[in-house]
Amino acid sequence: MFHALFNSLSGLFSFSKSLDTVSNNVANMNTPGFRGSDSFFENVNGGRGTRIGGEGVRANAGDIRQTGTSTDLAIDGSGYFILRDEQGRFFYTRAGQFRFDEAGRLIDTATGYEVMAIDVQGNLQAIDLDDYRTLQPQATGAVRMSGNIVPGTATTNVGSIQIYDTTGGVHTLTATLTDNGTVTAGSYLVSVVDETGATVGSGEVRFGTDGTPVAAFNALTLNLSYGGVAQAVTLNFGTPGAFDGATRLTGIAASLKAQAPDGHPLLGVTSLSFDDEGVMQLVYSSSEKRQGPQIALASFPSDSTLDMVGGRLVAGASVVGREIGRPGAGGLGRIAGSSLEMSNVDLNQEFADMIIIQRGYQASSRVMTVSNEMIEQLYNSSRGG
């Protein structure tokens, strides 16, 4: 009878604590990256009574939902993002709700901890946008000629050829091709002038019977100088026999033009994203793109043993058995950009657990009531009542 009183009381405490776990799951059903927990009961005192022996984290992943925010990341696999606090301690999370702070560091929105990347040597490092905000000027080194020259045309002009010097300054050149066929079949004399009208280069280009440039006569080099800095620019008319540049064909309209693909001024990043391997992709212009750091991921032997702080952050995880790697390698999973993993809480399961807890609590309460009545009856009997 007295054991029954203790057993029922322990049941009331245990079911109450189990309800705390369920209520926390329900409250965080919309928290990105939240992992639900389950309470585990165990008996005490040789089978007399019960208590909550611990909580286990549900290892299954939540649904991935697109957000449209480039720094929101989800993991389609078993890995964890790696975070570092100001003291250098590491934490791990599935909630990839990240942003760049005022200093340009990629941080976890909820905690402010730095998001870790992995370098080519496999070392962890912070992601700093300041290293990628601008793309330094690049001097033009080549001009690609394309389009058609109509045979028999005495003079062909190609204007507005824009090139950049080492400081990012822009200069405009004009090329004039004069038919030299009376001397050599398919030959053209090329003269290049700058915006002041000064000649900055000249040479000869020849086309074969197939309409493509002839080897050794398919390019010429301009030896320029801007701000006292020498700069060589090659005018390339294409590969002999390849039809990948300028041509000299009958029956096709004149369309000769020039493009400088490798030069640009000082550029600022216009957009960024992360690909499925976690590599930051930066766009500076329609033709200038670069790759940045790669997100690092970690995995553990058993997710159910991890200490989840607030259901979303792993704290104090042992480095024993921990693996650090790159997205897409070793089963760590790939990155879903502009997306978040939602909570893995199943509301139907929580309702079912609440019913079981309620029934257990009611039963324990009833046992306690009956025990009290029996004790009271015993007390009254001992008094001769």
C-alpha positions as CSV (number, residue, x, y, z in Angstrom):
1,M,0.0,0.0,0.0
2,F,2.8,2.4,0.9
3,H,4.7,1.2,-2.2
4,A,1.7,2.0,-4.3
5,L,1.7,5.5,-2.9
6,F,5.3,6.0,-3.9
7,N,4.9,4.4,-7.2
8,S,1.9,6.5,-8.2
9,L,3.7,9.7,-7.0
10,S,6.7,8.8,-9.2
11,G,4.4,8.2,-12.1
12,L,2.8,11.6,-11.6
13,F,6.3,13.3,-11.7
14,S,7.5,11.3,-14.7
15,F,4.4,11.8,-16.8
16,S,4.5,15.5,-16.0
17,K,8.1,15.8,-17.1
18,S,7.3,13.8,-20.3
19,L,4.5,16.3,-21.0
20,D,7.2,19.1,-20.8
21,T,9.1,17.3,-23.6
22,V,6.0,17.0,-25.8
23,S,5.0,20.7,-25.2
24,N,8.5,21.8,-26.2
25,N,8.3,19.7,-29.4
26,V,4.9,21.2,-30.3
27,A,6.1,24.8,-29.5
28,N,9.0,24.3,-31.9
29,M,7.2,22.6,-34.7
30,N,8.0,25.6,-37.0
31,T,11.6,26.2,-35.8
32,P,14.1,25.6,-38.6
33,G,16.4,22.7,-37.9
34,F,14.7,21.7,-34.7
35,R,15.0,18.1,-33.7
36,G,12.2,16.7,-31.6
37,S,12.9,14.6,-28.4
38,D,11.4,11.6,-26.7
39,S,11.4,10.9,-23.0
40,F,12.5,7.5,-21.8
41,F,11.1,6.0,-18.6
42,E,13.0,3.7,-16.3
43,N,12.2,1.9,-13.1
44,V,13.9,2.7,-9.8
45,N,14.6,1.0,-6.5
46,G,14.5,-2.5,-7.9
47,G,11.3,-2.0,-9.8
48,R,9.6,0.2,-7.3
49,G,8.4,3.3,-9.1
50,T,9.6,5.1,-12.3
51,R,11.5,8.2,-13.4
52,I,12.6,9.9,-16.6
53,G,15.9,8.2,-17.5
54,G,16.8,10.7,-20.2
55,E,15.8,12.1,-23.6
56,G,16.6,10.9,-27.1
57,V,16.9,13.2,-30.1
58,R,15.0,12.1,-33.2
59,A,17.5,11.6,-35.9
60,N,15.2,11.9,-38.9
61,A,15.5,15.0,-41.0
62,G,12.8,17.6,-41.4
63,D,11.3,18.7,-44.7
64,I,13.4,21.1,-46.8
65,R,11.5,24.4,-47.7
66,Q,12.7,27.0,-50.2
67,T,13.0,30.5,-48.8
68,G,14.5,32.6,-51.6
69,T,17.3,33.9,-49.3
70,S,20.7,33.1,-50.7
71,T,22.3,32.6,-47.3
72,D,19.7,30.1,-46.1
73,L,21.1,26.6,-46.4
74,A,19.8,23.1,-45.8
75,I,21.6,19.8,-45.8
76,D,20.1,17.0,-47.9
77,G,21.9,14.3,-46.0
78,S,23.2,13.4,-42.5
79,G,25.8,16.2,-41.9
80,Y,25.8,19.2,-39.6
81,F,26.9,22.8,-40.1
82,I,29.9,23.8,-37.9
83,L,29.7,27.0,-35.9
84,R,32.4,28.6,-33.7
85,D,31.8,31.1,-30.9
86,E,34.1,33.9,-29.7
87,Q,36.0,31.5,-27.3
88,G,36.8,29.2,-30.2
89,R,34.4,26.5,-29.1
90,F,32.6,24.5,-31.8
91,F,28.9,23.9,-32.1
92,Y,26.9,22.0,-34.7
93,T,23.5,22.6,-36.2
94,R,21.1,21.5,-38.9
95,A,19.5,25.0,-39.0
96,G,21.2,26.8,-41.8
97,Q,19.6,30.2,-41.1
98,F,22.7,32.3,-41.8
99,R,23.4,35.9,-42.7
100,F,26.4,38.2,-43.2
101,D,27.0,40.6,-40.3
102,E,28.3,44.1,-40.5
103,A,31.9,42.9,-40.6
104,G,31.2,40.6,-43.5
105,R,31.3,37.3,-41.6
106,L,28.8,34.6,-42.3
107,I,27.1,33.9,-39.0
108,D,24.3,31.9,-37.5
109,T,21.3,34.2,-37.2
110,A,20.1,32.8,-33.8
111,T,23.5,32.7,-32.0
112,G,25.8,35.0,-33.9
113,Y,28.4,32.2,-34.1
114,E,30.7,32.1,-37.1
115,V,29.9,29.5,-39.9
116,M,32.9,27.4,-40.7
117,A,34.3,26.7,-44.2
118,I,36.9,24.1,-45.1
119,D,40.0,25.1,-47.1
120,V,42.0,23.0,-49.6
121,Q,44.1,21.5,-46.8
122,G,41.0,20.4,-44.9
123,N,41.3,23.1,-42.2
124,L,38.4,25.0,-40.8
125,Q,38.1,28.8,-41.4
126,A,35.6,31.5,-41.1
127,I,33.8,32.9,-44.2
128,D,34.6,36.6,-44.7
129,L,32.8,38.4,-47.5
130,D,35.2,41.3,-47.3
131,D,37.8,39.2,-49.2
132,Y,35.3,38.9,-52.1
133,R,33.4,42.2,-52.1
134,T,35.4,43.6,-55.0
135,L,37.2,42.2,-58.0
136,Q,40.4,44.1,-58.8
137,P,40.9,45.6,-62.3
138,Q,42.3,43.3,-64.9
139,A,44.1,44.6,-68.0
140,T,42.9,43.4,-71.3
141,G,45.3,40.9,-72.9
142,A,43.3,39.7,-75.9
143,V,40.7,40.9,-78.4
144,R,38.7,38.3,-80.2
145,M,37.6,39.1,-83.8
146,S,34.5,37.4,-85.1
147,G,32.0,37.8,-87.9
148,N,32.5,37.9,-91.7
149,I,34.4,40.1,-94.1
150,V,32.9,40.3,-97.6
151,P,35.4,39.5,-100.3
152,G,36.1,42.5,-102.6
153,T,35.3,45.1,-99.9
154,A,38.1,47.7,-100.0
155,T,38.0,48.8,-96.4
156,T,36.4,47.2,-93.3
157,N,36.2,49.2,-90.1
158,V,35.7,47.7,-86.6
159,G,35.1,50.5,-84.1
160,S,34.4,50.8,-80.3
161,I,36.9,48.1,-79.3
162,Q,37.0,48.7,-75.5
163,I,40.0,47.6,-73.5
164,Y,41.1,48.1,-69.9
165,D,44.5,49.0,-68.5
166,T,46.0,47.8,-65.2
167,T,44.2,50.5,-63.2
168,G,40.8,49.7,-64.7
169,G,40.8,52.7,-67.1
170,V,38.9,52.1,-70.3
171,H,40.3,52.9,-73.7
172,T,38.6,52.7,-77.1
173,L,40.4,51.4,-80.2
174,T,39.4,51.3,-83.9
175,A,40.7,48.7,-86.4
176,T,40.7,49.2,-90.1
177,L,41.2,46.3,-92.6
178,T,42.3,47.3,-96.0
179,D,42.1,44.8,-98.9
180,N,45.6,43.8,-100.0
181,G,44.5,41.0,-102.4
182,T,46.3,42.6,-105.3
183,V,49.5,41.7,-103.6
184,T,48.6,38.5,-101.8
185,A,45.3,36.6,-102.2
186,G,43.1,36.9,-99.1
187,S,45.4,39.4,-97.5
188,Y,44.4,42.5,-95.5
189,L,46.5,45.2,-93.9
190,V,45.4,46.0,-90.4
191,S,45.8,49.4,-88.8
192,V,44.7,50.1,-85.2
193,V,44.3,53.6,-83.8
194,D,43.3,54.9,-80.3
195,E,40.7,57.5,-79.3
196,T,43.2,60.3,-80.2
197,G,43.7,59.0,-83.7
198,A,47.2,57.8,-83.0
199,T,48.3,54.6,-84.6
200,V,49.0,52.0,-81.9
201,G,49.6,48.9,-84.0
202,S,49.6,47.5,-87.5
203,G,50.1,44.2,-89.3
204,E,48.7,41.7,-91.9
205,V,46.0,39.1,-91.7
206,R,45.4,36.5,-94.4
207,F,42.4,34.2,-95.1
208,G,42.7,30.9,-97.0
209,T,40.4,29.5,-99.6
210,D,38.2,27.9,-96.9
211,G,37.5,31.4,-95.6
212,T,39.3,31.0,-92.3
213,P,42.6,32.7,-91.2
214,V,45.9,31.3,-92.3
215,A,48.4,30.1,-89.7
216,A,51.1,32.7,-88.8
217,F,48.8,35.4,-90.2
218,N,45.8,35.0,-87.9
219,A,46.8,37.4,-85.1
220,L,48.8,40.6,-84.4
221,T,50.1,42.1,-81.1
222,L,49.6,45.7,-80.0
223,N,52.4,47.0,-77.8
224,L,50.6,49.6,-75.7
225,S,51.5,51.8,-72.7
226,Y,49.1,53.4,-70.2
227,G,50.3,55.4,-67.3
228,G,53.9,54.3,-68.0
229,V,52.9,50.6,-67.8
230,A,53.5,48.5,-70.8
231,Q,50.5,46.4,-72.0
232,A,50.5,43.8,-74.8
233,V,47.1,43.2,-76.5
234,T,46.7,40.4,-79.1
235,L,44.1,40.7,-81.8
236,N,43.1,37.2,-82.6
237,F,41.2,36.5,-85.8
238,G,40.6,32.8,-85.1
239,T,42.0,29.3,-85.5
240,P,42.9,28.2,-89.1
241,G,40.2,25.8,-90.4
242,A,38.1,26.0,-87.3
243,F,35.5,28.7,-88.1
244,D,35.7,30.0,-84.5
245,G,36.7,33.6,-85.3
246,A,36.6,35.9,-88.3
247,T,35.8,34.5,-91.8
248,R,36.0,35.7,-95.4
249,L,33.1,34.1,-97.2
250,T,30.9,35.1,-100.1
251,G,27.1,35.1,-99.8
252,I,27.3,36.2,-96.2
253,A,26.8,39.8,-95.0
254,A,29.6,41.8,-93.5
255,S,29.5,41.4,-89.7
256,L,33.1,41.7,-88.4
257,K,33.2,42.7,-84.8
258,A,35.6,42.6,-81.8
259,Q,35.2,41.5,-78.2
260,A,37.7,41.8,-75.3
261,P,36.8,38.9,-73.0
262,D,39.5,39.1,-70.4
263,G,39.7,42.7,-69.2
264,H,37.4,44.6,-66.7
265,P,37.4,47.6,-64.4
266,L,37.1,47.5,-60.6
267,L,33.9,45.4,-60.0
268,G,31.7,44.9,-56.9
269,V,29.8,41.7,-56.2
270,T,26.2,41.9,-57.4
271,S,24.9,38.6,-56.1
272,L,26.0,35.4,-54.4
273,S,24.7,31.9,-53.8
274,F,25.9,28.5,-52.7
275,D,25.9,25.5,-55.0
276,D,25.1,21.9,-54.0
277,E,28.7,21.3,-52.9
278,G,28.5,24.3,-50.6
279,V,30.8,26.5,-52.6
280,M,30.0,30.2,-52.6
281,Q,29.4,31.5,-56.1
282,L,29.9,35.2,-56.6
283,V,28.7,37.3,-59.6
284,Y,30.4,40.6,-60.4
285,S,29.1,41.1,-63.9
286,S,27.5,39.1,-66.7
287,S,31.0,37.7,-67.7
288,E,32.9,37.9,-64.4
289,K,32.2,35.2,-61.8
290,R,34.3,33.7,-59.1
291,Q,34.1,30.9,-56.5
292,G,34.5,31.6,-52.8
293,P,34.9,29.3,-49.7
294,Q,33.3,26.0,-49.3
295,I,30.9,25.2,-46.4
296,A,32.3,22.6,-44.0
297,L,30.1,19.8,-42.6
298,A,30.5,17.4,-39.7
299,S,29.0,14.0,-38.9
300,F,28.8,11.8,-35.7
301,P,28.6,8.1,-35.1
302,S,25.1,8.4,-33.6
303,D,22.8,11.4,-33.7
304,S,20.6,10.1,-30.9
305,T,23.4,10.6,-28.4
306,L,24.0,14.3,-29.2
307,D,23.3,16.9,-26.6
308,M,20.9,19.3,-28.4
309,V,20.7,22.7,-26.8
310,G,17.2,24.1,-27.5
311,G,16.6,21.3,-30.0
312,R,18.7,22.9,-32.7
313,L,22.3,23.3,-31.5
314,V,24.7,20.5,-30.6
315,A,27.0,21.6,-27.8
316,G,30.0,19.8,-26.3
317,A,30.1,17.0,-28.9
318,S,33.1,14.7,-28.5
319,V,35.6,14.9,-31.3
320,V,36.0,11.1,-31.0
321,G,34.3,9.7,-34.1
322,R,33.5,13.1,-35.4
323,E,34.3,13.5,-39.1
324,I,34.7,16.8,-40.9
325,G,34.5,17.0,-44.7
326,R,32.9,18.6,-47.7
327,P,29.3,18.5,-48.9
328,G,28.7,15.5,-51.1
329,A,31.6,13.5,-49.7
330,G,31.4,10.6,-47.2
331,G,27.7,10.6,-46.9
332,L,27.6,14.1,-45.4
333,G,24.9,15.2,-47.9
334,R,24.6,18.0,-50.4
335,I,23.6,21.6,-49.8
336,A,20.2,22.9,-50.8
337,G,20.8,26.7,-51.4
338,S,18.1,29.3,-50.5
339,S,16.4,26.7,-48.4
340,L,15.9,25.7,-44.8
341,E,15.3,22.3,-43.1
342,M,12.2,22.6,-41.0
343,S,11.5,20.9,-37.7
344,N,11.1,17.1,-37.8
345,V,8.3,17.3,-35.2
346,D,5.2,15.2,-36.3
347,L,2.1,16.8,-34.8
348,N,0.1,13.5,-35.1
349,Q,2.7,11.7,-33.0
350,E,2.7,14.5,-30.4
351,F,-1.1,14.2,-30.1
352,A,-0.8,10.5,-29.6
353,D,1.9,10.9,-27.0
354,M,-0.2,13.5,-25.2
355,I,-3.1,11.0,-25.0
356,I,-0.8,8.3,-23.5
357,I,0.7,10.8,-21.0
358,Q,-2.8,12.0,-20.0
359,R,-4.1,8.4,-19.5
360,G,-0.9,7.5,-17.5
361,Y,-1.2,10.6,-15.4
362,Q,-4.9,9.9,-14.7
363,A,-4.2,6.3,-13.8
364,S,-1.3,7.3,-11.4
365,S,-3.6,9.9,-9.8
366,R,-6.3,7.3,-9.3
367,V,-3.8,4.8,-7.7
368,M,-2.7,7.6,-5.3
369,T,-6.3,8.4,-4.5
370,V,-7.1,4.7,-3.7
371,S,-3.9,4.4,-1.7
372,N,-4.8,7.4,0.4
373,E,-8.3,6.0,1.0
374,M,-6.9,2.7,2.1
375,I,-4.3,4.4,4.4
376,E,-7.1,6.5,5.9
377,Q,-9.2,3.4,6.4
378,L,-6.3,1.7,8.1
379,Y,-5.8,4.7,10.3
380,N,-9.5,4.8,11.3
381,S,-9.4,1.1,12.0
382,S,-6.4,1.4,14.3
383,R,-8.3,4.0,16.3
384,G,-11.3,1.7,16.6
385,G,-13.4,3.9,14.4
